[in-house]
Amino acid sequence: MQTDDRRAADGQKPGQTVLDVAAASQIADPMLSRLYAYWNGKRGGKPFPGRSDLDPVDIPLLLPSIFLVEVHHDPFDLMFRLAGTVLTGCYGSELTGRSLIELPSTRASDLFREAARTVHAGHPVLLSGPVTTLAESYRRAEHLLLPLGECPDRVDMLVGGAIFRAYPVGERPDHARGHQTIARRPETRMTFGRFRQEPGASTVAAPGLVDTADGL
């Protein structure tokens, strides 16, 4: 984990930590730990699994907190392929089709930087710290970034999970709500396994899927 001095040198904001993850036991949140364990189990001895190795049927309770990011190599960019309802709700916006750098968040540049590092290093990263989004200010948000690729020497997608912790009552800062202006883009049909995102919907449609990560 980086020190405060290292974070300052890297341009990271106070209160933020970045952890290179090598085991599920390093992740305190049970949902993110379970996502890492699932990803790790699908590697099969490879540096990272491919998208085709993942099946959302295996992790239905995690889906609302999961996002997929498509890697564009030339020119380099990182685009949300889909995002679960926890993310769209906490960010206050549909994310599908947006670049990570356009994320309606005070941590957009940090998340983009660490996601790019995950792509180039092929190694999982956990980014944690306070964040203000278009919807709300959170005491702590954690984003787990996991590389995916069909070839062992090239990352072409990221799968990630995010959790958001609210401020206790009476401890919210004065800037309790985000004030960034962003363009709201129309939803598009995206597929992930047998689940699909329908036009006009902000979530992944799946029969019987409960729209919560509670109970993990």
BASEMAR-667122 format. One line per 4 residues: for each residue x, y, z of N, C-alpha, C. Coordinates in nm, 3 decimals. Each point is the difference from the previous one (the first is absolute). Layout:
// residues N
X/Y/Z/X/Y/Z/X/Y/Z  ...
// end
This chain:
// residues 216
0.085/-0.119/0.000/-0.085/0.119/0.000/0.089/0.124/0.000  -0.041/0.102/-0.073/0.083/0.118/-0.010/-0.011/0.085/0.127  0.110/0.068/0.034/0.001/0.089/0.115/-0.058/0.135/-0.039  -0.022/0.087/0.103/-0.051/0.133/-0.029/0.098/0.078/-0.088
0.132/-0.013/0.025/0.099/0.071/-0.080/-0.005/-0.048/-0.145  -0.011/-0.131/-0.019/-0.006/-0.054/-0.136/-0.127/0.045/-0.070  -0.111/0.004/0.074/-0.126/0.045/-0.061/0.011/0.145/-0.042  0.064/0.083/0.084/0.016/0.140/-0.035/0.086/0.015/-0.124
0.107/-0.082/-0.010/0.088/0.006/-0.116/-0.072/-0.042/-0.126  -0.092/-0.094/0.014/-0.075/-0.049/-0.116/-0.120/0.087/-0.034  -0.025/0.105/0.079/-0.111/0.087/-0.027/-0.133/-0.049/0.055  0.004/-0.100/0.087/-0.124/-0.051/0.059/-0.046/0.093/0.111
-0.127/-0.004/0.029/-0.061/0.091/0.096/0.011/-0.056/0.142  0.000/0.087/0.101/0.007/-0.047/0.140/-0.115/-0.096/0.031  0.032/-0.100/0.083/-0.102/-0.096/0.040/-0.018/-0.115/-0.095  0.071/0.001/-0.111/-0.013/-0.106/-0.099/0.111/-0.102/0.014
-0.033/-0.127/-0.017/0.100/-0.106/0.001/-0.013/-0.084/-0.126  0.111/-0.054/-0.044/0.004/-0.089/-0.116/0.073/-0.126/0.042  -0.064/-0.113/-0.020/0.055/-0.128/0.041/0.012/-0.093/-0.119  0.119/-0.053/-0.025/0.018/-0.106/-0.098/-0.042/-0.131/0.066
-0.104/-0.062/-0.052/-0.063/-0.115/0.066/0.058/-0.131/-0.053  0.040/-0.087/0.094/0.052/-0.131/-0.037/-0.077/-0.114/0.064  -0.097/0.033/0.089/-0.079/-0.103/0.067/-0.131/0.061/0.046  -0.105/-0.083/0.002/-0.132/0.047/0.043/0.003/0.047/0.145
0.089/-0.056/0.081/0.007/0.036/0.141/0.046/0.143/0.022  0.057/0.064/-0.102/0.042/0.139/0.011/-0.117/0.097/-0.010  -0.115/-0.049/-0.043/-0.116/0.085/-0.024/-0.100/-0.018/0.113  -0.028/0.107/0.073/-0.087/-0.010/0.117/-0.147/-0.016/-0.037
-0.044/0.069/-0.105/-0.142/-0.007/-0.036/-0.033/-0.139/-0.055  -0.104/-0.067/0.052/-0.030/-0.137/-0.043/-0.042/-0.011/-0.146  -0.072/0.100/-0.053/-0.042/-0.007/-0.138/0.120/0.010/-0.094  0.088/0.097/0.025/0.117/0.015/-0.085/0.096/-0.118/0.016
0.012/-0.053/0.121/0.083/-0.117/0.022/-0.053/-0.120/-0.078  -0.131/-0.015/-0.002/-0.062/-0.111/-0.074/0.021/0.016/-0.149  -0.009/0.124/-0.050/0.024/0.024/-0.141/0.143/-0.034/-0.037  0.096/0.040/0.083/0.140/-0.034/-0.026/0.019/-0.151/-0.001
-0.057/-0.069/0.098/0.014/-0.146/0.007/-0.058/-0.067/-0.124  -0.113/0.051/-0.049/-0.061/-0.055/-0.122/0.093/0.021/-0.119  0.051/0.123/-0.015/0.094/0.032/-0.109/0.124/-0.089/0.008  0.056/-0.013/0.120/0.121/-0.078/0.019/-0.023/-0.148/-0.032
-0.118/-0.050/0.035/-0.031/-0.140/-0.028/-0.019/-0.030/-0.147  -0.028/0.103/-0.079/-0.021/-0.018/-0.144/0.129/0.014/-0.081  0.110/0.032/0.066/0.125/0.021/-0.074/0.056/-0.130/-0.057  -0.013/-0.108/0.076/0.050/-0.128/-0.048/0.149/0.000/-0.029
0.078/0.066/0.083/0.144/0.004/-0.022/0.046/0.112/-0.091  -0.092/0.073/-0.061/0.035/0.113/-0.087/0.018/0.127/0.083  0.064/0.101/-0.057/0.012/0.126/0.075/-0.135/0.061/0.037  -0.098/-0.018/-0.088/-0.135/0.050/0.023/-0.096/-0.075/-0.091
-0.126/-0.012/0.038/-0.097/-0.068/-0.086/-0.043/0.090/-0.115  -0.068/-0.062/-0.098/-0.063/0.078/-0.106/-0.145/0.026/0.036  -0.060/0.092/-0.072/-0.141/0.028/0.026/-0.085/-0.124/-0.021  0.039/-0.083/-0.097/-0.077/-0.121/-0.030/0.005/-0.101/0.114
0.095/0.015/0.093/0.009/-0.091/0.114/-0.102/0.033/0.109  -0.055/0.120/-0.004/-0.093/0.045/0.103/-0.144/-0.029/-0.040  -0.080/-0.040/0.096/-0.142/-0.025/-0.023/-0.078/0.068/0.111  -0.082/0.100/-0.034/-0.075/0.072/0.104/-0.095/-0.088/0.080
-0.035/-0.117/-0.054/-0.085/-0.093/0.075/0.069/-0.044/0.129  0.134/0.002/-0.001/0.076/-0.043/0.118/-0.007/0.101/0.114  -0.024/0.126/-0.032/0.011/0.106/0.102/-0.120/0.096/-0.006  -0.122/-0.048/0.004/-0.116/0.089/-0.018/-0.011/0.110/0.105
0.038/-0.028/0.125/-0.011/0.102/0.104/0.105/0.110/-0.013  0.104/-0.025/-0.077/0.104/0.101/-0.017/-0.029/0.096/-0.115  -0.087/-0.039/-0.092/-0.019/0.075/-0.123/-0.037/0.147/0.019  -0.085/0.037/0.097/-0.032/0.143/0.014/0.121/0.088/0.031
0.106/-0.058/0.054/0.118/0.077/0.038/0.117/-0.018/-0.096  -0.024/-0.068/-0.111/0.107/-0.032/-0.095/-0.006/0.093/-0.121  0.117/0.026/-0.056/0.008/0.075/-0.126/0.101/-0.067/-0.092  -0.018/0.020/-0.130/0.093/-0.047/-0.101/0.055/0.121/-0.075
0.129/0.001/-0.022/0.067/0.109/-0.071/0.072/-0.057/-0.121  -0.026/0.059/-0.115/0.065/-0.043/-0.124/0.125/0.083/-0.022  0.110/-0.067/-0.035/0.127/0.069/-0.022/0.017/0.032/-0.147  0.017/0.125/-0.031/0.034/0.044/-0.136/0.150/0.032/0.000
0.076/-0.068/-0.082/0.144/0.015/0.004/0.054/0.110/-0.090  -0.067/0.032/-0.108/0.055/0.098/-0.095/-0.112/0.084/-0.062  -0.024/0.121/0.053/0.067/0.062/0.115/-0.049/-0.062/0.130  0.080/0.012/0.105/-0.034/-0.065/0.126/-0.118/0.069/0.067
-0.097/-0.081/0.041/-0.112/0.049/0.078/-0.063/-0.118/0.073  -0.078/0.031/0.100/-0.067/-0.101/0.082/-0.147/0.038/0.008  -0.086/-0.085/-0.058/-0.141/0.031/-0.015/-0.086/-0.099/0.077  -0.098/0.053/0.074/-0.094/-0.088/0.068/-0.082/-0.078/-0.103
0.010/-0.132/0.009/-0.082/-0.087/-0.085/-0.137/-0.020/0.063  -0.003/-0.017/0.130/-0.125/-0.003/0.076/0.031/0.025/0.146  -0.102/0.039/0.075/0.015/0.027/0.143/-0.128/-0.038/0.072  0.013/-0.063/0.116/-0.115/-0.044/0.078/-0.072/0.116/0.066
-0.115/-0.029/0.056/-0.086/0.104/0.055/0.058/0.070/0.122  0.085/-0.069/0.077/0.064/0.067/0.113/0.086/0.116/-0.051  0.073/-0.022/-0.109/0.086/0.105/-0.052/-0.080/0.114/-0.061  -0.100/-0.032/-0.081/-0.077/0.106/-0.064/-0.075/0.082/0.105
-0.045/-0.067/0.107/-0.069/0.072/0.107/0.094/0.089/0.079  0.117/-0.053/0.037/0.093/0.077/0.083/0.069/0.111/-0.079  0.018/-0.019/-0.130/0.059/0.105/-0.081/-0.105/0.097/-0.054  -0.127/-0.039/0.006/-0.107/0.089/-0.044/-0.009/0.017/-0.148
0.049/-0.100/-0.076/0.001/0.012/-0.145/0.019/-0.136/-0.063  -0.053/-0.017/-0.119/0.032/-0.118/-0.081/0.146/0.009/-0.043  0.074/-0.110/0.014/0.144/0.001/-0.028/0.035/-0.068/-0.131  -0.087/-0.085/-0.051/0.030/-0.076/-0.121/0.037/0.094/-0.115
0.112/-0.028/-0.065/0.045/0.079/-0.114/0.089/0.117/0.037  0.019/0.026/0.128/0.085/0.110/0.043/0.144/-0.048/0.022  0.093/0.091/-0.020/0.138/-0.025/0.041/0.009/0.013/0.151  0.091/-0.074/0.062/0.022/0.013/0.143/0.038/0.142/0.038
0.068/0.070/-0.088/0.042/0.136/0.030/-0.119/0.094/0.007  -0.116/-0.041/-0.056/-0.122/0.079/0.004/-0.090/-0.036/0.117  0.047/-0.086/0.087/-0.080/-0.043/0.114/-0.042/0.122/0.083  -0.130/0.012/0.035/-0.045/0.114/0.080/0.044/-0.015/0.146
0.128/0.024/0.024/0.060/-0.029/0.130/0.124/0.084/0.020  0.029/0.036/0.125/0.123/0.070/0.032/0.122/-0.090/-0.013  -0.021/-0.131/-0.019/0.110/-0.096/-0.012/0.016/-0.053/-0.142  -0.060/0.064/-0.098/0.003/-0.053/-0.136/0.142/-0.018/-0.052
0.085/0.102/0.018/0.136/-0.010/-0.052/0.080/-0.108/0.074  -0.025/-0.016/0.131/0.069/-0.104/0.076/-0.041/-0.139/-0.046  -0.130/-0.018/-0.022/-0.049/-0.131/-0.044/0.053/-0.031/-0.140  0.002/0.099/-0.088/0.052/-0.023/-0.135/0.148/-0.038/0.007
0.077/0.071/0.081/0.143/-0.029/0.011/0.025/-0.142/0.049  -0.071/-0.040/0.106/0.023/-0.134/0.056/-0.055/-0.109/-0.093  -0.107/0.029/-0.072/-0.050/-0.097/-0.098/0.100/-0.017/-0.114  0.061/0.110/-0.043/0.103/-0.010/-0.104/0.119/-0.080/0.050
0.036/0.019/0.125/0.111/-0.078/0.058/-0.035/-0.148/0.006  -0.127/-0.031/0.031/-0.044/-0.140/0.001/0.012/-0.061/-0.140  -0.036/0.078/-0.101/0.010/-0.048/-0.138/0.145/-0.029/-0.036  0.089/0.092/0.031/0.140/-0.014/-0.043/0.076/-0.103/0.083
-0.034/-0.012/0.129/0.070/-0.095/0.087/-0.067/-0.137/0.004  -0.129/-0.006/-0.037/-0.072/-0.126/0.006/-0.019/-0.051/0.141  -0.014/0.094/0.096/-0.006/-0.038/0.141/-0.117/0.071/0.067  -0.074/-0.068/0.089/-0.114/0.062/0.067/0.040/0.116/0.091
-0.088/0.098/0.008/0.021/0.119/0.082/-0.128/0.032/0.076  0.014/0.043/0.126/-0.112/0.046/0.080/0.024/0.147/0.035  -0.091/0.087/-0.044/0.009/0.143/0.024/-0.106/0.039/0.102  0.039/0.067/0.108/-0.093/0.034/0.109/0.018/0.144/0.042
-0.111/0.064/0.042/0.009/0.134/0.051/-0.134/0.071/-0.006  -0.010/0.119/0.061/-0.124/0.076/-0.005/-0.026/0.049/-0.142  -0.127/0.019/-0.034/-0.034/0.042/-0.136/-0.130/0.077/0.001  -0.009/0.099/-0.086/-0.124/0.071/-0.026/-0.041/-0.028/-0.144
-0.122/-0.042/-0.019/-0.053/-0.030/-0.134/-0.110/0.099/-0.034  -0.060/-0.019/-0.114/-0.113/0.084/-0.038/-0.116/-0.018/0.096  -0.008/-0.117/0.063/-0.113/-0.031/0.088/0.024/0.035/0.145  0.124/-0.020/0.051/0.019/0.006/0.145/0.149/0.006/0.032
0.030/0.036/0.125/0.136/-0.013/0.053/0.006/-0.124/0.087  0.107/-0.078/-0.015/0.015/-0.125/0.074/0.128/0.005/0.083  -0.012/-0.051/0.123/0.115/-0.007/0.089/0.110/-0.086/-0.060  -0.042/-0.107/-0.067/0.098/-0.090/-0.061/-0.062/-0.074/-0.117
0.073/-0.005/-0.109/-0.037/-0.084/-0.114/0.119/-0.089/-0.034  -0.027/-0.123/-0.037/0.106/-0.093/-0.037/-0.030/-0.056/-0.139  0.100/0.004/-0.085/-0.012/-0.053/-0.135/0.108/-0.106/-0.020  -0.042/-0.121/-0.027/0.091/-0.111/-0.031/0.008/-0.014/-0.151
0.121/0.000/-0.053/0.024/-0.008/-0.145/0.074/-0.129/-0.032  -0.060/-0.083/-0.086/0.055/-0.132/-0.032/0.018/-0.012/-0.151  0.120/-0.039/-0.047/0.024/-0.009/-0.144/-0.062/-0.124/-0.062  -0.040/0.014/-0.127/-0.052/-0.111/-0.080/0.068/0.004/-0.136
0.025/-0.117/-0.058/0.056/-0.005/-0.134/0.002/-0.142/-0.052  -0.030/-0.014/-0.127/0.001/-0.133/-0.062/0.143/-0.047/-0.028  0.094/0.096/-0.012/0.142/-0.034/-0.017/0.073/0.036/0.129  0.096/-0.082/0.042/0.067/0.022/0.129/0.086/0.125/0.007
0.030/0.062/-0.115/0.087/0.117/0.000/-0.073/0.128/-0.038  -0.135/-0.004/0.001/-0.074/0.120/-0.040/-0.132/0.007/0.076  -0.018/0.109/0.073/-0.126/0.025/0.071/-0.092/0.077/-0.094  -0.118/-0.054/-0.027/-0.093/0.068/-0.089/-0.131/0.041/0.069
-0.010/-0.031/0.130/-0.119/0.038/0.075/0.032/-0.005/0.148  -0.075/0.075/0.078/0.008/-0.006/0.146/-0.138/-0.036/0.053  -0.002/-0.086/0.102/-0.123/-0.020/0.076/0.028/0.058/0.139  -0.096/0.069/0.054/0.022/0.063/0.129/-0.123/-0.004/0.087
0.020/0.033/0.125/-0.109/0.012/0.095/0.019/0.126/0.082  -0.110/0.057/0.047/0.008/0.123/0.078/-0.098/-0.004/0.116  0.044/0.053/0.114/-0.088/0.016/0.116/0.013/0.144/0.049  -0.108/0.051/0.060/-0.004/0.138/0.046/-0.049/0.002/0.144
0.071/0.073/0.087/-0.036/0.012/0.140/-0.043/0.142/0.030  -0.120/0.018/0.050/-0.052/0.133/0.029/0.061/0.057/0.127  -0.004/0.131/0.012/0.040/0.064/0.125/-0.103/-0.030/0.108  0.044/-0.020/0.126/-0.096/-0.014/0.109/-0.086/0.126/0.013
-0.118/-0.015/0.054/-0.089/0.114/0.019/0.070/0.108/0.083  -0.005/0.122/-0.049/0.063/0.111/0.071/0.144/0.023/-0.035  0.062/-0.087/-0.081/0.141/0.014/-0.034/0.022/0.031/-0.148  -0.108/0.018/-0.074/0.017/0.031/-0.142/0.061/0.139/-0.016
0.093/0.015/-0.097/0.061/0.132/-0.023/-0.100/0.096/-0.062  0.038/0.128/-0.004/-0.089/0.101/-0.057/-0.029/-0.026/-0.147  0.101/-0.052/-0.071/-0.022/-0.030/-0.143/-0.067/-0.138/-0.010  -0.121/-0.008/0.050/-0.068/-0.129/0.014/-0.046/-0.058/-0.132
-0.003/0.079/-0.103/-0.043/-0.053/-0.129/0.096/0.049/-0.107  0.021/-0.082/-0.103/0.088/0.038/-0.110/-0.064/0.108/-0.084  0.086/0.078/-0.067/-0.051/0.110/-0.082/0.058/-0.004/-0.140  0.052/-0.114/-0.043/0.057/-0.006/-0.133/-0.112/-0.011/-0.104
0.017/0.070/-0.109/-0.097/-0.006/-0.110/0.049/-0.099/-0.103  -0.081/-0.098/-0.032/0.039/-0.100/-0.096/-0.114/-0.020/-0.099  0.034/-0.049/-0.117/-0.101/-0.029/-0.101/-0.057/-0.138/0.026  -0.130/-0.012/-0.002/-0.064/-0.129/0.017/-0.020/-0.064/-0.137
0.062/-0.114/-0.020/-0.004/-0.064/-0.130/-0.106/-0.108/-0.004  -0.058/-0.026/-0.118/-0.101/-0.105/-0.008/0.060/-0.136/0.025  -0.078/-0.088/0.065/0.048/-0.135/0.026/0.007/-0.078/-0.130  0.091/-0.095/-0.006/0.015/-0.085/-0.116/-0.003/-0.145/0.043
-0.033/-0.087/-0.093/-0.008/-0.143/0.031/0.141/-0.058/0.010  0.032/-0.055/0.114/0.130/-0.062/0.022/-0.022/-0.141/0.054  0.086/-0.092/-0.038/-0.017/-0.137/0.045/0.117/-0.043/0.086  -0.030/-0.079/0.101/0.102/-0.062/0.085/-0.052/-0.139/0.030
0.056/-0.099/-0.069/-0.055/-0.135/0.014/-0.143/0.000/-0.049  -0.090/-0.056/0.079/-0.139/-0.009/-0.041/-0.084/0.116/0.054  0.065/0.093/0.071/-0.072/0.114/0.052/0.009/0.114/-0.100  -0.098/0.087/-0.002/0.002/0.109/-0.095/-0.053/0.126/0.064
0.045/0.112/-0.056/-0.050/0.128/0.045/-0.097/0.050/-0.105  -0.123/0.027/0.039/-0.102/0.042/-0.093/0.001/0.151/-0.016  -0.035/0.050/-0.122/-0.012/0.145/-0.017/-0.100/0.056/0.100  0.039/0.113/0.062/-0.087/0.064/0.097/0.017/-0.054/0.141
0.089/-0.100/0.018/0.021/-0.057/0.134/0.142/0.030/0.043  0.022/0.018/0.131/0.133/0.034/0.050/0.063/-0.117/0.073  -0.053/-0.117/-0.020/0.053/-0.115/0.070/0.010/-0.119/-0.093  0.069/-0.101/0.045/0.011/-0.124/-0.075/-0.124/-0.083/0.026
-0.070/-0.038/-0.106/-0.125/-0.074/0.016/0.030/-0.149/0.011  -0.049/-0.062/0.106/0.019/-0.143/0.019/-0.117/-0.054/0.079  -0.060/-0.110/-0.046/-0.115/-0.055/0.071/0.033/-0.033/0.144  -0.078/0.055/0.093/0.016/-0.033/0.141/0.114/0.068/0.070
0.072/0.091/-0.069/0.113/0.066/0.062/-0.048/0.104/0.100  0.048/-0.009/0.123/-0.037/0.095/0.103/0.090/0.122/-0.014  -0.058/0.118/-0.001/0.074/0.123/-0.021/0.065/0.049/0.130  0.086/-0.083/0.055/0.073/0.037/0.121/0.115/-0.097/0.018
0.105/0.045/0.065/0.112/-0.087/0.033/-0.006/-0.044/0.145  -0.107/0.036/0.071/-0.013/-0.038/0.139/-0.005/-0.153/0.014  0.047/-0.050/0.110/-0.009/-0.142/0.028/0.123/-0.078/-0.040  0.101/0.070/-0.058/0.122/-0.070/-0.036/0.082/-0.029/0.126
// end
